[in-house]
């Protein structure tokens, strides 16, 4: 189907992965990013109160 994806294992890879996902090359594709985190980290989606998923803060 032409989907694309990457696994991000290291925090140093995050910026490059996001640039790739939003690049002109990926504009017409469904992109999956698999961010691997330690189970002990407190990770939550950064979505402002009252906003939708499309308004997630990425940076």
PQR file with spaces between the fields and no chain letter, atoms N, CA, C, O and H, PARSE charges and radii, in Angstrom:
ATOM       1  N    UNK     1       0.796   -1.201    0.000 -0.4000 1.5000
ATOM       2  CA   UNK     1       0.000    0.000    0.000 -0.0000 2.0000
ATOM       3  C    UNK     1       0.841    1.269    0.000  0.5500 1.7000
ATOM       4  O    UNK     1       0.298    2.370   -0.084 -0.5500 1.4000
ATOM       5  N    UNK     2       2.141    1.129    0.092 -0.4000 1.5000
ATOM       6  CA   UNK     2       3.006    2.295    0.042 -0.0000 2.0000
ATOM       7  C    UNK     2       3.211    3.001    1.366  0.5500 1.7000
ATOM       8  O    UNK     2       3.692    4.134    1.390 -0.5500 1.4000
ATOM       9  H    UNK     2       2.582    0.234    0.160  0.4000 1.0000
ATOM      10  N    UNK     3       2.853    2.351    2.481 -0.4000 1.5000
ATOM      11  CA   UNK     3       3.073    2.960    3.789 -0.0000 2.0000
ATOM      12  C    UNK     3       4.567    2.957    4.107  0.5500 1.7000
ATOM      13  O    UNK     3       5.332    2.196    3.514 -0.5500 1.4000
ATOM      14  H    UNK     3       2.462    1.431    2.461  0.4000 1.0000
ATOM      15  N    UNK     4       4.970    3.804    5.036 -0.4000 1.5000
ATOM      16  CA   UNK     4       6.368    3.869    5.449 -0.0000 2.0000
ATOM      17  C    UNK     4       6.430    3.896    6.968  0.5500 1.7000
ATOM      18  O    UNK     4       5.491    4.347    7.624 -0.5500 1.4000
ATOM      19  H    UNK     4       4.348    4.422    5.517  0.4000 1.0000
ATOM      20  N    UNK     5       7.532    3.414    7.525 -0.4000 1.5000
ATOM      21  CA   UNK     5       7.659    3.416    8.969 -0.0000 2.0000
ATOM      22  C    UNK     5       9.093    3.367    9.424  0.5500 1.7000
ATOM      23  O    UNK     5       9.988    2.947    8.691 -0.5500 1.4000
ATOM      24  H    UNK     5       8.295    3.048    6.991  0.4000 1.0000
ATOM      25  N    UNK     6       9.292    3.803   10.643 -0.4000 1.5000
ATOM      26  CA   UNK     6      10.614    3.762   11.278 -0.0000 2.0000
ATOM      27  C    UNK     6      10.448    3.471   12.760  0.5500 1.7000
ATOM      28  O    UNK     6       9.458    3.852   13.386 -0.5500 1.4000
ATOM      29  H    UNK     6       8.565    4.144   11.238  0.4000 1.0000
ATOM      30  N    UNK     7      11.449    2.783   13.301 -0.4000 1.5000
ATOM      31  CA   UNK     7      11.517    2.554   14.746 -0.0000 2.0000
ATOM      32  C    UNK     7      12.595    3.474   15.304  0.5500 1.7000
ATOM      33  O    UNK     7      13.710    3.525   14.783 -0.5500 1.4000
ATOM      34  H    UNK     7      12.253    2.474   12.793  0.4000 1.0000
ATOM      35  N    UNK     8      12.261    4.193   16.354 -0.4000 1.5000
ATOM      36  CA   UNK     8      13.186    5.117   16.975 -0.0000 2.0000
ATOM      37  C    UNK     8      13.546    4.557   18.344  0.5500 1.7000
ATOM      38  O    UNK     8      12.712    4.514   19.249 -0.5500 1.4000
ATOM      39  H    UNK     8      11.356    4.151   16.777  0.4000 1.0000
ATOM      40  N    UNK     9      14.813    4.123   18.486 -0.4000 1.5000
ATOM      41  CA   UNK     9      15.280    3.504   19.722 -0.0000 2.0000
ATOM      42  C    UNK     9      16.048    4.464   20.621  0.5500 1.7000
ATOM      43  O    UNK     9      16.208    4.208   21.814 -0.5500 1.4000
ATOM      44  H    UNK     9      15.490    4.158   17.751  0.4000 1.0000
ATOM      45  N    UNK    10      16.519    5.557   20.056 -0.4000 1.5000
ATOM      46  CA   UNK    10      17.412    6.459   20.757 -0.0000 2.0000
ATOM      47  C    UNK    10      16.858    7.885   20.687  0.5500 1.7000
ATOM      48  O    UNK    10      16.443    8.320   19.613 -0.5500 1.4000
ATOM      49  H    UNK    10      16.390    5.765   19.087  0.4000 1.0000
ATOM      50  N    UNK    11      16.839    8.617   21.791 -0.4000 1.5000
ATOM      51  CA   UNK    11      16.329    9.992   21.747 -0.0000 2.0000
ATOM      52  C    UNK    11      17.034   10.871   20.715  0.5500 1.7000
ATOM      53  O    UNK    11      16.437   11.819   20.206 -0.5500 1.4000
ATOM      54  H    UNK    11      17.176    8.264   22.664  0.4000 1.0000
ATOM      55  N    UNK    12      18.273   10.576   20.405 -0.4000 1.5000
ATOM      56  CA   UNK    12      19.016   11.363   19.418 -0.0000 2.0000
ATOM      57  C    UNK    12      18.448   11.191   18.009  0.5500 1.7000
ATOM      58  O    UNK    12      18.750   11.993   17.126 -0.5500 1.4000
ATOM      59  H    UNK    12      18.758    9.806   20.818  0.4000 1.0000
ATOM      60  N    UNK    13      17.636   10.164   17.785 -0.4000 1.5000
ATOM      61  CA   UNK    13      17.070    9.888   16.462 -0.0000 2.0000
ATOM      62  C    UNK    13      15.723   10.577   16.233  0.5500 1.7000
ATOM      63  O    UNK    13      15.223   10.588   15.108 -0.5500 1.4000
ATOM      64  H    UNK    13      17.390    9.512   18.502  0.4000 1.0000
ATOM      65  N    UNK    14      15.134   11.149   17.277 -0.4000 1.5000
ATOM      66  CA   UNK    14      13.775   11.694   17.189 -0.0000 2.0000
ATOM      67  C    UNK    14      13.668   12.818   16.169  0.5500 1.7000
ATOM      68  O    UNK    14      12.780   12.792   15.317 -0.5500 1.4000
ATOM      69  H    UNK    14      15.541   11.140   18.191  0.4000 1.0000
ATOM      70  N    UNK    15      14.547   13.793   16.240 -0.4000 1.5000
ATOM      71  CA   UNK    15      14.456   14.948   15.339 -0.0000 2.0000
ATOM      72  C    UNK    15      14.547   14.522   13.875  0.5500 1.7000
ATOM      73  O    UNK    15      13.756   14.977   13.049 -0.5500 1.4000
ATOM      74  H    UNK    15      15.268   13.814   16.932  0.4000 1.0000
ATOM      75  N    UNK    16      15.501   13.655   13.549 -0.4000 1.5000
ATOM      76  CA   UNK    16      15.638   13.185   12.165 -0.0000 2.0000
ATOM      77  C    UNK    16      14.409   12.405   11.717  0.5500 1.7000
ATOM      78  O    UNK    16      13.971   12.541   10.574 -0.5500 1.4000
ATOM      79  H    UNK    16      16.144   13.285   14.220  0.4000 1.0000
ATOM      80  N    UNK    17      13.851   11.590   12.608 -0.4000 1.5000
ATOM      81  CA   UNK    17      12.666   10.805   12.257 -0.0000 2.0000
ATOM      82  C    UNK    17      11.473   11.711   11.969  0.5500 1.7000
ATOM      83  O    UNK    17      10.719   11.455   11.029 -0.5500 1.4000
ATOM      84  H    UNK    17      14.207   11.480   13.535  0.4000 1.0000
ATOM      85  N    UNK    18      11.291   12.763   12.762 -0.4000 1.5000
ATOM      86  CA   UNK    18      10.185   13.694   12.533 -0.0000 2.0000
ATOM      87  C    UNK    18      10.381   14.473   11.236  0.5500 1.7000
ATOM      88  O    UNK    18       9.427   14.687   10.488 -0.5500 1.4000
ATOM      89  H    UNK    18      11.903   12.970   13.525  0.4000 1.0000
ATOM      90  N    UNK    19      11.611   14.894   10.970 -0.4000 1.5000
ATOM      91  CA   UNK    19      11.889   15.591    9.705 -0.0000 2.0000
ATOM      92  C    UNK    19      11.571   14.684    8.523  0.5500 1.7000
ATOM      93  O    UNK    19      10.993   15.128    7.532 -0.5500 1.4000
ATOM      94  H    UNK    19      12.385   14.720   11.578  0.4000 1.0000
ATOM      95  N    UNK    20      11.946   13.421    8.629 -0.4000 1.5000
ATOM      96  CA   UNK    20      11.677   12.455    7.563 -0.0000 2.0000
ATOM      97  C    UNK    20      10.169   12.264    7.384  0.5500 1.7000
ATOM      98  O    UNK    20       9.669   12.262    6.259 -0.5500 1.4000
ATOM      99  H    UNK    20      12.416   13.060    9.435  0.4000 1.0000
ATOM     100  N    UNK    21       9.447   12.103    8.500 -0.4000 1.5000
ATOM     101  CA   UNK    21       8.003   11.854    8.434 -0.0000 2.0000
ATOM     102  C    UNK    21       7.248   13.016    7.798  0.5500 1.7000
ATOM     103  O    UNK    21       6.251   12.800    7.109 -0.5500 1.4000
ATOM     104  H    UNK    21       9.853   12.104    9.414  0.4000 1.0000
ATOM     105  N    UNK    22       7.709   14.240    8.021 -0.4000 1.5000
ATOM     106  CA   UNK    22       7.039   15.422    7.479 -0.0000 2.0000
ATOM     107  C    UNK    22       7.685   15.938    6.198  0.5500 1.7000
ATOM     108  O    UNK    22       7.350   17.022    5.721 -0.5500 1.4000
ATOM     109  H    UNK    22       8.519   14.415    8.581  0.4000 1.0000
ATOM     110  N    UNK    23       8.610   15.162    5.644 -0.4000 1.5000
ATOM     111  CA   UNK    23       9.310   15.593    4.432 -0.0000 2.0000
ATOM     112  C    UNK    23       8.394   15.540    3.212  0.5500 1.7000
ATOM     113  O    UNK    23       7.347   14.892    3.225 -0.5500 1.4000
ATOM     114  H    UNK    23       8.882   14.281    6.031  0.4000 1.0000
ATOM     115  N    UNK    24       8.806   16.221    2.184 -0.4000 1.5000
ATOM     116  CA   UNK    24       8.056   16.245    0.920 -0.0000 2.0000
ATOM     117  C    UNK    24       7.918   14.824    0.360  0.5500 1.7000
ATOM     118  O    UNK    24       6.889   14.480   -0.222 -0.5500 1.4000
ATOM     119  H    UNK    24       9.656   16.747    2.173  0.4000 1.0000
ATOM     120  N    UNK    25       8.947   14.012    0.537 -0.4000 1.5000
ATOM     121  CA   UNK    25       8.951   12.621    0.053 -0.0000 2.0000
ATOM     122  C    UNK    25       7.818   11.797    0.672  0.5500 1.7000
ATOM     123  O    UNK    25       7.267   10.914    0.013 -0.5500 1.4000
ATOM     124  H    UNK    25       9.783   14.292    1.010  0.4000 1.0000
ATOM     125  N    UNK    26       7.468   12.075    1.925 -0.4000 1.5000
ATOM     126  CA   UNK    26       6.448   11.307    2.642 -0.0000 2.0000
ATOM     127  C    UNK    26       5.075   11.975    2.603  0.5500 1.7000
ATOM     128  O    UNK    26       4.131   11.470    3.210 -0.5500 1.4000
ATOM     129  H    UNK    26       7.915   12.792    2.460  0.4000 1.0000
ATOM     130  N    UNK    27       4.951   13.080    1.912 -0.4000 1.5000
ATOM     131  CA   UNK    27       3.733   13.890    1.932 -0.0000 2.0000
ATOM     132  C    UNK    27       2.467   13.100    1.599  0.5500 1.7000
ATOM     133  O    UNK    27       1.426   13.334    2.214 -0.5500 1.4000
ATOM     134  H    UNK    27       5.718   13.490    1.419  0.4000 1.0000
ATOM     135  N    UNK    28       2.528   12.194    0.665 -0.4000 1.5000
ATOM     136  CA   UNK    28       1.349   11.446    0.213 -0.0000 2.0000
ATOM     137  C    UNK    28       1.265   10.043    0.813  0.5500 1.7000
ATOM     138  O    UNK    28       0.451    9.234    0.368 -0.5500 1.4000
ATOM     139  H    UNK    28       3.374   12.004    0.165  0.4000 1.0000
ATOM     140  N    UNK    29       2.100    9.739    1.823 -0.4000 1.5000
ATOM     141  CA   UNK    29       2.130    8.399    2.404 -0.0000 2.0000
ATOM     142  C    UNK    29       1.626    8.408    3.843  0.5500 1.7000
ATOM     143  O    UNK    29       1.675    9.426    4.534 -0.5500 1.4000
ATOM     144  H    UNK    29       2.762   10.396    2.184  0.4000 1.0000
ATOM     145  N    UNK    30       1.146    7.261    4.267 -0.4000 1.5000
ATOM     146  CA   UNK    30       0.828    7.045    5.670 -0.0000 2.0000
ATOM     147  C    UNK    30       2.130    6.640    6.352  0.5500 1.7000
ATOM     148  O    UNK    30       2.763    5.666    5.945 -0.5500 1.4000
ATOM     149  H    UNK    30       1.107    6.434    3.705  0.4000 1.0000
ATOM     150  N    UNK    31       2.535    7.371    7.378 -0.4000 1.5000
ATOM     151  CA   UNK    31       3.818    7.137    8.039 -0.0000 2.0000
ATOM     152  C    UNK    31       3.581    6.675    9.475  0.5500 1.7000
ATOM     153  O    UNK    31       2.809    7.283   10.218 -0.5500 1.4000
ATOM     154  H    UNK    31       2.021    8.163    7.709  0.4000 1.0000
ATOM     155  N    UNK    32       4.254    5.599    9.850 -0.4000 1.5000
ATOM     156  CA   UNK    32       4.215    5.087   11.218 -0.0000 2.0000
ATOM     157  C    UNK    32       5.562    5.354   11.872  0.5500 1.7000
ATOM     158  O    UNK    32       6.605    5.056   11.288 -0.5500 1.4000
ATOM     159  H    UNK    32       4.881    5.105    9.247  0.4000 1.0000
ATOM     160  N    UNK    33       5.551    5.914   13.079 -0.4000 1.5000
ATOM     161  CA   UNK    33       6.769    6.094   13.864 -0.0000 2.0000
ATOM     162  C    UNK    33       6.591    5.325   15.164  0.5500 1.7000
ATOM     163  O    UNK    33       5.649    5.572   15.917 -0.5500 1.4000
ATOM     164  H    UNK    33       4.704    6.156   13.552  0.4000 1.0000
ATOM     165  N    UNK    34       7.500    4.394   15.423 -0.4000 1.5000
ATOM     166  CA   UNK    34       7.458    3.559   16.623 -0.0000 2.0000
ATOM     167  C    UNK    34       8.543    4.049   17.577  0.5500 1.7000
ATOM     168  O    UNK    34       9.719    3.726   17.410 -0.5500 1.4000
ATOM     169  H    UNK    34       8.265    4.194   14.811  0.4000 1.0000
ATOM     170  N    UNK    35       8.139    4.830   18.576 -0.4000 1.5000
ATOM     171  CA   UNK    35       9.084    5.371   19.546 -0.0000 2.0000
ATOM     172  C    UNK    35       9.231    4.382   20.692  0.5500 1.7000
ATOM     173  O    UNK    35       8.274    4.136   21.427 -0.5500 1.4000
ATOM     174  H    UNK    35       7.184    5.092   18.711  0.4000 1.0000
ATOM     175  N    UNK    36      10.418    3.814   20.851 -0.4000 1.5000
ATOM     176  CA   UNK    36      10.681    2.847   21.908 -0.0000 2.0000
ATOM     177  C    UNK    36      11.129    3.603   23.153  0.5500 1.7000
ATOM     178  O    UNK    36      12.097    4.362   23.105 -0.5500 1.4000
ATOM     179  H    UNK    36      11.195    4.014   20.254  0.4000 1.0000
ATOM     180  N    UNK    37      10.432    3.401   24.262 -0.4000 1.5000
ATOM     181  CA   UNK    37      10.771    4.075   25.510 -0.0000 2.0000
ATOM     182  C    UNK    37      10.871    3.062   26.638  0.5500 1.7000
ATOM     183  O    UNK    37      10.293    1.978   26.577 -0.5500 1.4000
ATOM     184  H    UNK    37       9.646    2.784   24.301  0.4000 1.0000
ATOM     185  N    UNK    38      11.605    3.432   27.652 -0.4000 1.5000
ATOM     186  CA   UNK    38      11.731    2.597   28.833 -0.0000 2.0000
ATOM     187  C    UNK    38      10.390    2.578   29.563  0.5500 1.7000
ATOM     188  O    UNK    38       9.705    3.599   29.630 -0.5500 1.4000
ATOM     189  H    UNK    38      12.075    4.313   27.702  0.4000 1.0000
ATOM     190  N    UNK    39      10.015    1.429   30.106 -0.4000 1.5000
ATOM     191  CA   UNK    39       8.729    1.299   30.795 -0.0000 2.0000
ATOM     192  C    UNK    39       8.613    2.204   32.008  0.5500 1.7000
ATOM     193  O    UNK    39       7.503    2.522   32.436 -0.5500 1.4000
ATOM     194  H    UNK    39      10.571    0.600   30.051  0.4000 1.0000
ATOM     195  N    UNK    40       9.733    2.623   32.568 -0.4000 1.5000
ATOM     196  CA   UNK    40       9.686    3.454   33.770 -0.0000 2.0000
ATOM     197  C    UNK    40       9.524    4.940   33.459  0.5500 1.7000
ATOM     198  O    UNK    40       9.326    5.740   34.374 -0.5500 1.4000
ATOM     199  H    UNK    40      10.634    2.365   32.221  0.4000 1.0000
ATOM     200  N    UNK    41       9.604    5.321   32.191 -0.4000 1.5000
ATOM     201  CA   UNK    41       9.437    6.728   31.811 -0.0000 2.0000
ATOM     202  C    UNK    41       7.960    7.110   31.854  0.5500 1.7000
ATOM     203  O    UNK    41       7.098    6.321   31.465 -0.5500 1.4000
ATOM     204  H    UNK    41       9.765    4.672   31.448  0.4000 1.0000
ATOM     205  N    UNK    42       7.677    8.299   32.318 -0.4000 1.5000
ATOM     206  CA   UNK    42       6.310    8.821   32.318 -0.0000 2.0000
ATOM     207  C    UNK    42       6.103    9.579   31.016  0.5500 1.7000
ATOM     208  O    UNK    42       6.465   10.750   30.903 -0.5500 1.4000
ATOM     209  H    UNK    42       8.377    8.940   32.634  0.4000 1.0000
ATOM     210  N    UNK    43       5.522    8.909   30.043 -0.4000 1.5000
ATOM     211  CA   UNK    43       5.331    9.500   28.721 -0.0000 2.0000
ATOM     212  C    UNK    43       3.834    9.617   28.455  0.5500 1.7000
ATOM     213  O    UNK    43       3.099    8.633   28.537 -0.5500 1.4000
ATOM     214  H    UNK    43       5.227    7.958   30.134  0.4000 1.0000
ATOM     215  N    UNK    44       3.404   10.800   28.144 -0.4000 1.5000
ATOM     216  CA   UNK    44       2.000   11.058   27.853 -0.0000 2.0000
ATOM     217  C    UNK    44       1.900   11.823   26.537  0.5500 1.7000
ATOM     218  O    UNK    44       2.835   12.546   26.192 -0.5500 1.4000
ATOM     219  H    UNK    44       4.001   11.600   28.078  0.4000 1.0000
ATOM     220  N    UNK    45       0.817   11.694   25.798 -0.4000 1.5000
ATOM     221  CA   UNK    45       0.647   12.537   24.601 -0.0000 2.0000
ATOM     222  C    UNK    45       0.577   14.004   25.020  0.5500 1.7000
ATOM     223  O    UNK    45      -0.042   14.341   26.030 -0.5500 1.4000
ATOM     224  H    UNK    45       0.058   11.107   26.078  0.4000 1.0000
ATOM     225  N    UNK    46       1.203   14.854   24.251 -0.4000 1.5000
ATOM     226  CA   UNK    46       1.170   16.288   24.533 -0.0000 2.0000
ATOM     227  C    UNK    46       0.044   16.912   23.729  0.5500 1.7000
ATOM     228  O    UNK    46       0.261   17.462   22.649 -0.5500 1.4000
ATOM     229  H    UNK    46       1.705   14.580   23.430  0.4000 1.0000
ATOM     230  N    UNK    47      -1.166   16.818   24.273 -0.4000 1.5000
ATOM     231  CA   UNK    47      -2.349   17.379   23.622 -0.0000 2.0000
ATOM     232  C    UNK    47      -2.930   18.425   24.568  0.5500 1.7000
ATOM     233  O    UNK    47      -3.311   18.096   25.691 -0.5500 1.4000
ATOM     234  H    UNK    47      -1.343   16.371   25.150  0.4000 1.0000
ATOM     235  N    UNK    48      -3.004   19.671   24.131 -0.4000 1.5000
ATOM     236  CA   UNK    48      -3.565   20.709   24.999 -0.0000 2.0000
ATOM     237  C    UNK    48      -5.000   20.368   25.420  0.5500 1.7000
ATOM     238  O    UNK    48      -5.743   19.752   24.656 -0.5500 1.4000
ATOM     239  H    UNK    48      -2.695   19.938   23.218  0.4000 1.0000
ATOM     240  N    UNK    49      -5.379   20.764   26.616 -0.4000 1.5000
ATOM     241  CA   UNK    49      -6.722   20.514   27.118 -0.0000 2.0000
ATOM     242  C    UNK    49      -7.796   21.029   26.179  0.5500 1.7000
ATOM     243  O    UNK    49      -7.723   22.166   25.711 -0.5500 1.4000
ATOM     244  H    UNK    49      -4.775   21.264   27.237  0.4000 1.0000
ATOM     245  N    UNK    50      -8.786   20.206   25.903 -0.4000 1.5000
ATOM     246  CA   UNK    50      -9.894   20.602   25.047 -0.0000 2.0000
ATOM     247  C    UNK    50      -9.597   20.547   23.561  0.5500 1.7000
ATOM     248  O    UNK    50     -10.439   20.931   22.749 -0.5500 1.4000
ATOM     249  H    UNK    50      -8.845   19.283   26.284  0.4000 1.0000
ATOM     250  N    UNK    51      -8.414   20.076   23.190 -0.4000 1.5000
ATOM     251  CA   UNK    51      -8.026   20.015   21.777 -0.0000 2.0000
ATOM     252  C    UNK    51      -8.120   18.576   21.281  0.5500 1.7000
ATOM     253  O    UNK    51      -8.243   17.644   22.077 -0.5500 1.4000
ATOM     254  H    UNK    51      -7.729   19.765   23.849  0.4000 1.0000
ATOM     255  N    UNK    52      -8.060   18.401   19.966 -0.4000 1.5000
ATOM     256  CA   UNK    52      -8.140   17.082   19.359 -0.0000 2.0000
ATOM     257  C    UNK    52      -6.771   16.498   19.064  0.5500 1.7000
ATOM     258  O    UNK    52      -5.753   17.178   19.192 -0.5500 1.4000
ATOM     259  H    UNK    52      -7.959   19.157   19.320  0.4000 1.0000
ATOM     260  N    UNK    53      -6.753   15.222   18.664 -0.4000 1.5000
ATOM     261  CA   UNK    53      -5.496   14.553   18.341 -0.0000 2.0000
ATOM     262  C    UNK    53      -4.732   15.260   17.226  0.5500 1.7000
ATOM     263  O    UNK    53      -3.502   15.220   17.196 -0.5500 1.4000
ATOM     264  H    UNK    53      -7.580   14.669   18.560  0.4000 1.0000
ATOM     265  N    UNK    54      -5.445   15.901   16.319 -0.4000 1.5000
ATOM     266  CA   UNK    54      -4.773   16.594   15.218 -0.0000 2.0000
ATOM     267  C    UNK    54      -4.027   17.840   15.695  0.5500 1.7000
ATOM     268  O    UNK    54      -3.281   18.448   14.927 -0.5500 1.4000
ATOM     269  H    UNK    54      -6.444   15.934   16.344  0.4000 1.0000
ATOM     270  N    UNK    55      -4.226   18.220   16.958 -0.4000 1.5000
ATOM     271  CA   UNK    55      -3.568   19.407   17.506 -0.0000 2.0000
ATOM     272  C    UNK    55      -2.482   19.037   18.523  0.5500 1.7000
ATOM     273  O    UNK    55      -2.140   19.835   19.396 -0.5500 1.4000
ATOM     274  H    UNK    55      -4.832   17.726   17.581  0.4000 1.0000
ATOM     275  N    UNK    56      -1.943   17.809   18.397 -0.4000 1.5000
ATOM     276  CA   UNK    56      -0.890   17.328   19.269 -0.0000 2.0000
ATOM     277  C    UNK    56       0.363   18.184   19.095  0.5500 1.7000
ATOM     278  O    UNK    56       0.701   18.585   17.981 -0.5500 1.4000
ATOM     279  H    UNK    56      -2.221   17.161   17.688  0.4000 1.0000
ATOM     280  N    UNK    57       1.045   18.458   20.197 -0.4000 1.5000
ATOM     281  CA   UNK    57       2.282   19.234   20.154 -0.0000 2.0000
ATOM     282  C    UNK    57       3.436   18.262   19.932  0.5500 1.7000
ATOM     283  O    UNK    57       3.650   17.358   20.740 -0.5500 1.4000
ATOM     284  H    UNK    57       0.771   18.133   21.102  0.4000 1.0000
ATOM     285  N    UNK    58       4.182   18.442   18.837 -0.4000 1.5000
ATOM     286  CA   UNK    58       5.285   17.546   18.515 -0.0000 2.0000
ATOM     287  C    UNK    58       6.628   18.088   18.970  0.5500 1.7000
ATOM     288  O    UNK    58       7.533   17.312   19.276 -0.5500 1.4000
ATOM     289  H    UNK    58       4.008   19.176   18.181  0.4000 1.0000
ATOM     290  N    UNK    59       6.772   19.379   19.020 -0.4000 1.5000
ATOM     291  CA   UNK    59       8.072   19.953   19.389 -0.0000 2.0000
ATOM     292  C    UNK    59       7.866   21.019   20.433  0.5500 1.7000
ATOM     293  O    UNK    59       8.831   21.634   20.886 -0.5500 1.4000
ATOM     294  H    UNK    59       6.037   20.010   18.771  0.4000 1.0000
